[in-house]
Amino acid sequence: PAVLPLVVRAGAGSVRDSLSVLDQLLGGAGERGVSYGQAAALLGYTPDTLLDEIVDAFAAGDGEGMFATVDKVIEVGQDPRRFAEDLLRRLRDLVIVAAVPDALASGLIAAAGDQADRLANQAASLGLGELTRAAEVMAQGLTDMRGTTAPRLHLELMCARVLLPGADVDDRGIRARLERLERRLAMPT
């Protein structure tokens, strides 16, 4: 069941393409079928563990963890642009979860049980303002990434900017900073 959203995503809305992708995955399946990890690797998608690591680093304001995750992305041979696209998709899901409390239960966001819990926790740890700003930074960065000769450097700069809401003096940057302060004040000491 966890593989089906990847198949639909790879099919890009085409039933025929989705069936073709599913057929290819089944061709390489073992006795137990196709696992999420196999499907993600074969289709070139970023493993959830890497997305979880970078989102957790964003939430903690952990620059070292963020750069270490980007380094892992490169070490495993993941394309930086694909990673940025997958991260933007994750941020989009988190924005929806933060804005619509029952998004996971109502099926607005398709996620397996354990992933649903992670998404809810990540959305709560960042807040709607920070998530929206992070998604906008990644979306703009993806547009700017076209034709770049140093995609890793560009990805690192995009992620570093997510960690610095003070760099944006507009409403989104101020709201992200206020939400971060509110969460810190609400934390028990």
Disulfide bonds with the S-S distance in Angstrom:
none
